[in-house]
Amino acid sequence: MDIEIVRKLKGEFAGVLSCPRCYDLLSLKGNLLSCKRCDKAYPIIRGIPRFVESDFYTRSFSIEWIMHRETQLSKNIGEKYQILDFELRTGFKVSSVPSGLVLDAGCGAGRHSELLARFGWRIVAVDLSLSVETAYNNLRHYDNVLVVQADLNNLPFRNDIFERIFSLGVLHHTPNPKYTFKRLSRHVKTSGLMSVSVYSDEGLLIKIHNRYGEIYRKLASRLDAWALYNVISRTLPKMPLPYHLYKVPIERFVRHKNRPELTPTNILSMFIPFLSFAPNLDWRILDTYDYLSPKFASKHTYNEVVSWFKTAGFVDIKKLPIPVSVTGRKL
């Protein structure tokens, strides 16, 4: 048994995990988390509580975050960028540390949790994919982070347990984003905050970009996930694209209030939407694979996502600067 997970489950995160079947509290017995009520046990494997038996439809993300363990961590892309990206997508101030527990719903390699942990946030980082292996290695030295493998539709937590929940770039990769949002929202405390960010379908240029993108995605889906990754990682380094014209999306949203810019790179990406113009090669490969490989990749409008919040009983709902990002407070 990993002594770190024992210390967390008996200390900072005592009483947080519950049976996803009956929501009774789980007891730690060796390498198992056991439920007395329904006689079900969940294993702890390599320091991670596991509430699913496989990564199901998220295999591409398992591969993605195995190959890009640290590509998007603050130490590689800069803390300033990480903070700005997070705050624009959530409406949460990184320096304003919540008093209660926070859920990172769909943590990937743990880039957001790693940033927040350094500021003192107490976080449960959850993912369905095997990216939890990478997240655990990136986050294991933080006593204020617990990594869990689970399905967002059937989480091992009681209702009304989290002060805040954020899910950035995740719900559009689920079979039914509206349903997953509803299931997630149950775990927010009364007066708690929830923020989500999903792929945008706002505006004519974005719609054109999305429609062309689906053509490429359908072609890419014919390849095995590992084969697709190998094609991308071998091809992109040889492509003479105008990377010097690239502008970080965050900077564009801040400086130009999300007005489209008809730069050569934007025009090219409109018709070949999977191409990434990130100046770093690893990031280009990561973004391109991330665009083409997922089984699900739905697109959404602000009005659609706002309706999810309203239906789930949220108030003070706000549309955030980066499309499509929305936040609200639970009644």
C-alpha positions as CSV (number, residue, x, y, z in Angstrom):
1,M,0.0,0.0,0.0
2,D,1.2,3.5,-0.9
3,I,1.8,5.3,2.3
4,E,0.9,8.6,0.7
5,I,-2.7,7.5,-0.2
6,V,-3.2,6.1,3.3
7,R,-2.2,9.4,4.8
8,K,-4.5,11.4,2.5
9,L,-7.5,9.1,3.0
10,K,-7.1,9.1,6.8
11,G,-6.3,12.8,7.0
12,E,-7.0,15.6,4.5
13,F,-9.5,13.6,2.6
14,A,-11.1,11.5,5.3
15,G,-14.8,10.8,4.7
16,V,-14.7,12.3,1.1
17,L,-15.0,9.1,-0.9
18,S,-18.3,7.1,-0.8
19,C,-19.8,4.2,-2.7
20,P,-21.0,5.2,-6.1
21,R,-23.8,2.7,-5.7
22,C,-25.4,3.6,-2.4
23,Y,-23.3,6.6,-1.3
24,D,-22.4,5.0,2.0
25,L,-18.9,5.9,3.4
26,L,-16.1,3.6,2.4
27,S,-13.6,2.0,4.8
28,L,-10.0,1.4,4.0
29,K,-8.9,-2.2,4.2
30,G,-5.5,-3.0,2.8
31,N,-5.6,-2.1,-0.9
32,L,-9.4,-1.9,-1.0
33,L,-12.1,0.7,-0.2
34,S,-15.0,-1.3,1.1
35,C,-18.7,-0.5,1.4
36,K,-20.5,-2.3,4.2
37,R,-24.0,-1.6,2.9
38,C,-23.8,-3.1,-0.6
39,D,-20.8,-5.3,0.0
40,K,-18.8,-3.8,-2.8
41,A,-15.1,-3.1,-2.8
42,Y,-13.0,-0.8,-5.0
43,P,-9.3,-1.2,-5.5
44,I,-6.5,1.2,-4.9
45,I,-4.0,0.6,-7.7
46,R,-0.6,2.5,-7.8
47,G,-1.9,5.0,-5.3
48,I,-5.2,5.8,-7.1
49,P,-8.7,4.8,-5.9
50,R,-10.4,3.1,-8.9
51,F,-14.1,3.2,-9.4
52,V,-14.2,1.9,-13.0
53,E,-12.8,-1.2,-14.6
54,S,-11.4,0.4,-17.8
55,D,-11.1,3.8,-19.6
56,F,-14.0,2.9,-21.9
57,Y,-14.4,5.6,-24.7
58,T,-11.5,7.7,-23.4
59,R,-8.7,5.6,-24.8
60,S,-7.4,8.4,-26.9
61,F,-6.9,10.6,-23.8
62,S,-5.1,7.8,-22.0
63,I,-2.6,7.8,-24.9
64,E,-2.5,11.6,-25.1
65,W,-1.5,12.1,-21.5
66,I,0.9,9.2,-21.4
67,M,2.8,10.8,-24.3
68,H,2.5,14.4,-23.0
69,R,2.9,14.1,-19.3
70,E,4.2,17.6,-18.6
71,T,3.6,19.5,-21.9
72,Q,0.9,21.8,-20.4
73,L,2.2,22.1,-16.9
74,S,3.0,25.6,-15.6
75,K,6.8,25.0,-15.7
76,N,6.6,24.5,-19.4
77,I,4.1,27.0,-20.6
78,G,4.4,29.6,-17.8
79,E,2.4,30.3,-14.7
80,K,1.1,33.6,-16.0
81,Y,-0.6,31.9,-19.0
82,Q,-2.0,29.1,-16.8
83,I,-3.5,31.6,-14.3
84,L,-5.0,33.7,-17.1
85,D,-6.5,30.7,-18.9
86,F,-8.0,29.3,-15.8
87,E,-9.5,32.5,-14.6
88,L,-11.0,33.4,-18.0
89,R,-12.6,30.0,-18.3
90,T,-13.9,29.7,-14.7
91,G,-14.4,33.1,-13.3
92,F,-12.5,31.9,-10.2
93,K,-9.5,33.9,-8.9
94,V,-6.6,31.6,-8.4
95,S,-5.3,33.6,-5.4
96,S,-8.8,33.5,-3.7
97,V,-8.5,30.1,-2.0
98,P,-11.8,28.4,-1.2
99,S,-12.3,27.2,2.3
100,G,-13.9,23.9,1.2
101,L,-13.3,21.0,-1.2
102,V,-13.0,21.6,-5.0
103,L,-13.5,19.1,-7.8
104,D,-11.5,19.1,-11.0
105,A,-13.9,17.1,-13.2
106,G,-11.8,15.6,-16.0
107,C,-8.3,16.4,-14.8
108,G,-6.3,15.0,-17.7
109,A,-2.6,15.3,-16.7
110,G,-3.5,17.5,-13.8
111,R,-2.5,20.9,-15.2
112,H,-5.2,22.9,-13.4
113,S,-4.9,20.9,-10.2
114,E,-1.2,21.4,-10.1
115,L,-1.5,25.1,-10.5
116,L,-4.2,25.4,-7.8
117,A,-2.5,23.1,-5.4
118,R,0.5,25.4,-5.3
119,F,-1.9,28.2,-4.2
120,G,-3.3,26.0,-1.4
121,W,-6.6,24.8,-2.9
122,R,-7.8,21.4,-1.6
123,I,-8.7,19.4,-4.7
124,V,-10.1,16.0,-5.8
125,A,-8.9,15.5,-9.4
126,V,-11.0,12.9,-11.3
127,D,-10.8,11.4,-14.7
128,L,-12.2,8.3,-16.5
129,S,-9.1,7.8,-18.6
130,L,-5.7,6.4,-17.6
131,S,-4.5,10.0,-17.6
132,V,-4.9,9.6,-13.8
133,E,-1.6,7.7,-13.9
134,T,0.1,10.8,-15.2
135,A,-1.9,13.2,-13.0
136,Y,-0.9,11.1,-9.9
137,N,2.8,11.4,-10.8
138,N,2.5,15.1,-11.4
139,L,0.5,15.7,-8.2
140,R,1.6,13.0,-5.7
141,H,3.9,15.4,-3.7
142,Y,0.9,17.7,-2.9
143,D,-0.9,16.7,0.3
144,N,-3.9,18.8,-0.7
145,V,-4.7,16.8,-3.9
146,L,-6.4,13.4,-4.2
147,V,-6.4,11.7,-7.7
148,V,-9.3,9.3,-8.4
149,Q,-10.3,7.3,-11.5
150,A,-14.1,7.4,-11.9
151,D,-16.9,8.1,-14.4
152,L,-18.2,11.7,-14.2
153,N,-21.8,10.3,-14.5
154,N,-21.3,8.1,-11.4
155,L,-18.9,9.7,-9.0
156,P,-17.9,8.3,-5.6
157,F,-19.0,11.3,-3.7
158,R,-22.1,12.3,-1.7
159,N,-24.3,15.1,-3.0
160,D,-23.6,18.7,-1.9
161,I,-20.0,18.0,-0.9
162,F,-17.9,20.4,-3.1
163,E,-17.7,24.1,-2.6
164,R,-16.6,24.5,-6.2
165,I,-16.6,22.3,-9.3
166,F,-14.9,23.1,-12.6
167,S,-14.8,21.1,-15.8
168,L,-12.6,22.6,-18.5
169,G,-12.6,21.1,-22.0
170,V,-14.2,17.8,-20.9
171,L,-18.0,17.7,-21.1
172,H,-18.0,17.9,-24.9
173,H,-16.0,14.6,-24.9
174,T,-18.8,12.7,-23.1
175,P,-21.7,10.9,-24.9
176,N,-24.3,13.3,-23.4
177,P,-22.8,16.5,-22.1
178,K,-26.1,17.9,-20.8
179,Y,-26.7,14.7,-18.8
180,T,-23.1,14.7,-17.4
181,F,-23.5,18.3,-16.4
182,K,-26.7,17.4,-14.5
183,R,-25.0,14.5,-12.7
184,L,-22.0,16.7,-11.8
185,S,-24.1,19.5,-10.5
186,R,-25.6,17.2,-7.7
187,H,-22.3,17.3,-5.9
188,V,-22.1,21.1,-5.6
189,K,-23.0,22.5,-2.2
190,T,-25.9,25.0,-1.8
191,S,-24.4,28.4,-2.7
192,G,-21.5,26.6,-4.2
193,L,-20.0,27.6,-7.6
194,M,-19.7,25.5,-10.8
195,S,-17.9,26.4,-14.0
196,V,-17.7,24.6,-17.3
197,S,-15.9,25.3,-20.6
198,V,-16.8,23.4,-23.8
199,Y,-16.1,23.6,-27.5
200,S,-17.8,26.6,-29.1
201,D,-20.3,26.7,-31.9
202,E,-20.7,30.5,-31.7
203,G,-20.5,32.6,-34.8
204,L,-20.3,31.9,-38.6
205,L,-16.5,31.5,-38.7
206,I,-16.5,29.0,-35.8
207,K,-19.4,27.0,-37.4
208,I,-17.4,26.8,-40.7
209,H,-14.4,25.7,-38.7
210,N,-16.4,23.0,-36.9
211,R,-18.1,21.6,-40.0
212,Y,-14.8,21.2,-41.8
213,G,-13.4,19.7,-38.7
214,E,-15.9,16.9,-38.6
215,I,-14.9,15.8,-42.1
216,Y,-11.3,15.4,-40.9
217,R,-12.4,13.8,-37.6
218,K,-14.4,11.1,-39.5
219,L,-11.4,10.3,-41.6
220,A,-9.1,10.1,-38.6
221,S,-11.5,7.9,-36.7
222,R,-10.8,5.1,-39.1
223,L,-7.3,4.8,-37.7
224,D,-6.3,3.1,-34.5
225,A,-5.6,5.7,-31.8
226,W,-1.9,4.7,-31.5
227,A,-1.6,4.7,-35.3
228,L,-3.1,8.1,-35.5
229,Y,-0.7,9.5,-32.9
230,N,2.3,8.0,-34.8
231,V,1.1,9.6,-38.1
232,I,0.7,13.0,-36.4
233,S,4.0,12.9,-34.4
234,R,6.0,12.0,-37.5
235,T,4.2,14.4,-39.9
236,L,3.9,17.7,-38.0
237,P,7.6,18.3,-37.5
238,K,8.1,18.2,-41.3
239,M,5.2,20.7,-42.2
240,P,6.5,24.2,-43.1
241,L,3.6,26.1,-41.4
242,P,3.7,29.9,-40.5
243,Y,4.2,29.4,-36.8
244,H,5.8,32.8,-36.5
245,L,2.3,34.3,-37.1
246,Y,0.7,32.4,-34.3
247,K,-1.0,34.3,-31.5
248,V,-1.8,32.7,-28.2
249,P,-5.6,32.4,-28.1
250,I,-5.8,33.8,-24.6
251,E,-4.1,37.0,-25.7
252,R,-6.5,37.3,-28.6
253,F,-9.5,37.1,-26.4
254,V,-8.2,39.6,-23.9
255,R,-6.9,42.2,-26.4
256,H,-9.6,41.9,-29.1
257,K,-12.6,40.9,-27.1
258,N,-13.0,37.7,-29.1
259,R,-13.3,39.5,-32.5
260,P,-12.0,37.1,-35.3
261,E,-8.7,38.1,-36.8
262,L,-8.2,37.2,-40.5
263,T,-4.6,36.4,-40.1
264,P,-3.0,33.8,-42.5
265,T,-3.0,31.2,-39.7
266,N,-6.7,31.8,-38.8
267,I,-7.7,31.5,-42.5
268,L,-5.7,28.3,-42.9
269,S,-7.0,26.8,-39.6
270,M,-10.6,27.6,-40.7
271,F,-10.3,25.1,-43.6
272,I,-7.8,22.7,-42.0
273,P,-9.0,23.1,-38.4
274,F,-7.0,20.3,-36.9
275,L,-3.7,22.0,-37.5
276,S,-2.1,23.5,-34.4
277,F,0.1,26.6,-34.7
278,A,1.5,26.5,-31.2
279,P,5.2,27.5,-31.3
280,N,6.2,24.4,-29.2
281,L,6.4,21.2,-31.2
282,D,5.1,19.0,-28.4
283,W,2.1,21.3,-27.9
284,R,1.4,21.2,-31.7
285,I,1.4,17.4,-31.7
286,L,-0.8,17.3,-28.5
287,D,-3.4,19.8,-29.9
288,T,-3.6,18.1,-33.3
289,Y,-4.1,14.7,-31.8
290,D,-6.5,16.1,-29.2
291,Y,-8.7,17.5,-32.0
292,L,-8.7,14.4,-34.2
293,S,-8.7,11.5,-31.9
294,P,-11.7,11.7,-29.4
295,K,-14.7,9.5,-29.9
296,F,-17.0,12.4,-28.9
297,A,-16.4,16.1,-29.6
298,S,-19.7,18.0,-29.6
299,K,-19.9,21.8,-30.1
300,H,-22.1,24.1,-28.0
301,T,-23.5,27.7,-27.8
302,Y,-23.7,30.0,-24.8
303,N,-27.5,29.8,-24.7
304,E,-27.4,26.0,-24.6
305,V,-25.0,25.8,-21.7
306,V,-26.7,28.6,-19.8
307,S,-29.9,26.5,-20.1
308,W,-28.1,23.6,-18.4
309,F,-27.3,25.8,-15.4
310,K,-30.9,27.1,-15.2
311,T,-32.4,23.6,-15.4
312,A,-30.1,22.4,-12.6
313,G,-31.2,25.3,-10.3
314,F,-28.2,27.7,-10.6
315,V,-28.4,31.5,-10.3
316,D,-26.0,34.3,-10.9
317,I,-25.1,32.6,-14.2
318,K,-22.4,34.4,-16.2
319,K,-21.0,34.0,-19.7
320,L,-17.3,34.1,-19.5
321,P,-14.8,35.6,-22.0
322,I,-13.6,32.4,-23.7
323,P,-16.3,30.7,-25.7
324,V,-18.1,28.7,-24.5
325,S,-17.4,29.1,-20.8
326,V,-20.1,29.6,-18.2
327,T,-20.3,29.8,-14.4
328,G,-23.1,29.9,-11.9
329,R,-24.0,29.6,-8.2
330,K,-26.3,26.8,-6.9
331,L,-29.4,27.6,-5.0
